[in-house]
């Protein structure tokens, strides 16, 4: 996929950054259907080219953020070698520099969140509550809420199964599956569909 083809998924004014980061590398970028387990991924192919996949359903600023994350893998491996940890200090420094360099791409209310995240980048998007909340608020459809927004005894659907919130634990929330009676621990930022009382 060419950089020009990417334009419809990206915020304005991102191409100069991408052209700089892509440099001399041959990169296959694949736009995929929505995946619950990940927003994107990176791998080096046997022919020494690179492959990045990104979910097609991401809002443009989040798409650019995820693309930056995956390009940081490529650039850190190319610079420091493939023996480094995938989300180790070399990747963190590379990702941090790229986020700061491209901060003008993000909306003003998101820039502060991105800069705070860049102080110590996390491997998983879900590890940044502020980012998760920001992008959920920008695409709040289908009656989805975070588990942390529910009250005890509220019922909800997660992965096509019905649950009821029992209580808040130290960090997570204890919920009972109404189909099989088992209890499960949910993260506060798990996105679920609240059922009407």
Secondary structure, 3 states (H helix, E strand, C coil): CCHHHHHHHCCCCCHHHHHHHHCCCCEEEEEECCCCCCCEEEEECCCCCEEEEEECCCCHHHHHHHHHHHHHHHHHHHHHCCCCCCCCHHHHHHHHHHHHHCHHHCCHHHHHHHHHHHHCCCCCHHHCHHHHHHHHHHCCCCCEEEHHHCCCCCEEEECCEEEEEEEECCCCEEEEECCCCCEEEECCCCEEEECCC
